[in-house]
Amino acid sequence: MIKMGILSNFLRKRRLKHVLEFKWGSRFLDIGCGSGSLLDYIISIVSTPPGMYVGVDKDISPATEKFVVEDRGYYILPDFVDFIQQDINEGVNVKGKYSTIVLSAVVEHIKDPVKVLKSIRKNLSPLGSVIITTPTPRSKSILEFGSKIGLFNNHDIEEHEKYYSRDELFEICYQAGYKIMVYYKFEFGLNQIIVIEKI
């Protein structure tokens, strides 16, 4: 049974705040988008919607899209919101160029992150950046315990494939053909963000 943790939404918003500090341009590709939290956050902090938002997730369904697009009122902007159902473990296959590609709390769920990062190189505009957040190894025991007592979403934590150190994260990015632009830890060292660009 999936339990939604009482701190999950709060931490998601804090994470997205860090992500959007490094956004560039107005075309967003959101890998592992869930129900569109990034889209919500973008619209909540800017006066105009982005030029394009495309969300990719294996769990996208007509019901999810209706909830995101219609129930939240985004149906009035049909030309800028799109959702694509895809298992990103197989690589990302979408059309178009994007100025900002986001993988927020995603790489820890992916079996082969190098493959996924290589697959989105074609979608990154010349001056664009990829923004990744992922929990640090230090957070593992805290997240696992917190999920058991209802602080965090138990399903998300159970699906973690790996907790990456700074050096491991750098190596993944280098292998996929990117250079590191920004890296730092936040949330008392339990989370980390890396901003990369194509070499």
N, C-alpha and C positions, 0 to 999 in steps of 0.2 A: 504494500500500500504506500502511495506517495504522500509524504507529509510536507506541506509547505512551511518552511522554517519562519519563525517570527522575526528574525533579523535579515532574511534573504532579500526582501525588497529594499530595505534601508541600505544594505551593503551594495546592492546592484546600482542604486542611484549614486553612491559615492564613487563607485568604479567608473561609471559613465561620465561623471564630472571630470575625472582625470583624462578619460579618452578624448572628450571633446575639446580639451585644452590644446590638442595637437591636430585637430581637423584642418583640412585645407580644401578650398573649393566647395562646391555644393552638390556633388554627386557621391552618394554613399552606397557602398556594398557592405552589407551586414551579414557576415558568415556565422551561422549558428544563432540566428536571430530570435529564436523562441517565438514569443507572441508580440514582438516588436517594441521592446522596452526602449531601445535606442531611438526609434522613431518618436515615441512619446516624449522622450527627454529632449530631443532636438526641438520639437515643436513647442515644448514648454519654456524654452529659454531664448528662442529667437522669434522675431516678429513676423518673419515669413518662412514658409516651409522650404526644405531643401529642393534643389533643382530636380533631383531624382533620388529615390530610396528603393533599393532592392534588397529584400531579406531572403536568405537561403537557410533552410533547416529541413531535417528529415521528418520532423513532426508536423509540418505545415499540412493543413487539411482545409477543405471548404469551410468548415465550421470555424477554424482558426482565422482564416482570411476574413470571414464575415464579421467576426468579433473585432478584428483589428481595423478593417476598412469601414464597415458600416456602423457597428455598435459604438465606435469611438468617433464617428463623424468624418472619417477620412475619405468617404465615398465622394465628397465634393471635390476631391483632388485626384481623380482616377489616372491622370497622366503621369503622376510622379511616384505612386506607390505600387510596388509589385512584390509578390511573394512566390518563391520557387521551391518546390519540394524536391530535395536531393539529399542523398546520403553523402555528406562531405568527406567521409573516409575514402570514397572512391575518387576524390578530387572534385574541384568546383568547375562546373561547366555552365557559364552564363555569358551572355553577349554584352558588349559595350565596354567603355572605359570609365573608370571612377577615380575621383581625386582622393577619396578616403576609403580605405577598406579596413573594416574592423573585425577582429576576432576577440571578443570580450568574454573571458572565462570559457574559452573553447579548446585551446590546444591541449589542455590536460585530458580532454575527452577523445582525442584523435589518436588512432593507432600509428599513423605515419605523417607527422606534421610537415616534414620536408616535402613530401609529395603534394600535400595540400597547398603549401606556400608556393611551390613551383607552378601549380595549376592556375594560380591567380595573377601571376606575373603579366600575362597577356591582358588582364583587365585593369591594370594600374596605369593611370595616365602618366606622361613623362615626368611631371613634377609632383606626382602623388605619393602618398605614404600609406603604409600598412601599420595599424596600431593594434598591439596585442597586449592583453592582460592575462595573467595566470597566477594561481597561488604558488607560493614558495614551498620548498620541502618543509620548512619550519612550521607551516600551517597544517600539515597533514593530521597530526594527532588532535589538534584543536577542532578542525573541521569534522573529523570522524566522531569525536565525542559530542560536539555540538549538534550533529545531525541525529544522534541517538536521543538527545533530550529535547529536541524540537526547536533548536535555535536556527538550524540551517536545513534546507531542502534535502531530505535523505536520498532521494533518487539521484540528484545531481552529484552528490558526494560519492555514492556507490558506483557511479559510472566513470569516475576518474581513472584514467589509464596510468598516468605518471605525474609526479610533481617535479618540475624542472628547476635546476639550479641556474644561476646567472650564466655560468659558463656553458651549460648544456643548451640553454636558450640561444645564446650567441652562436653556438656551433650549428644549430638547426637553421638559423637565419643565413649564415655564411654558406652552408651546403645548398640552400635553396636559391642563392644568387642575390643576396641583399647585403646592404651595408647598414651598420647601426648608427642611428642619428641621436636617439635619446634612450636612456635606461635609468630607472630608479625604482626603489621599493617604497611602498606606502602601507598604510594600516599596520603600523608597528612592525614592518618587515614581513608581514604575512602575505602580502600581495606584491606584484611587480608589474611594471609596464615597460614595453619596449616599442619604439617607433623606428621603422625601417623603410629604406628606399631601395629601388633596384640599382644594382651596380652598373 
